[in-house]
């Protein structure tokens, strides 16, 4: 389980079931506000179990959509987008879990 504060969200996701022939070395995470069309960088996360990233500098109550792409020595795989936006807020002991399935499809 991961947390949310007034200005941050910690994302966690499931590693892809396949790696396209080369191990996943990390992940690229992007965010988008519903009123915006463009995606902006939210950060990079190393490969881990489970993969995760804390995203700070968010505005409480503003909804964000996130997407994640796995990366390996061949390149970046396709992005997997969250189904619903999430809003940072103080959880007062409650946990916020954000799950994203990441698929890797890299031609070798």
C-alpha positions, 0 to 999 in steps of 0.5 A: 500500500502507498500513501497520498498527502495534500501534495503528493501521491505514491504510485505502484504498479505491476511489472510487465509479464514479459520483457521483450527479450531484455530485462526491464531496467526502469520505468517512465511515468507521466502525468496529465490534468483533465483540463490539459491535453499534453502529458508532462514528465512525473519521474523515472523509477528503477526496476523494483519489486514492486515498481513504485514512484513518489510524485510530489508537487501536486495540488490537493483536490486536482485530479491527475491521470498517470501513465507508465511505460517500461524501459529496457536496453532496446527502448521504451515500451508502450504507455499504460494509462490509469483508468481513472484520475486520482487526487492528492489529499491527506489520508489521515492514516488511510492508504491510497493504492494506485495500480497500473498494468504495464506491458512491454512490446519491444521488437528485437 
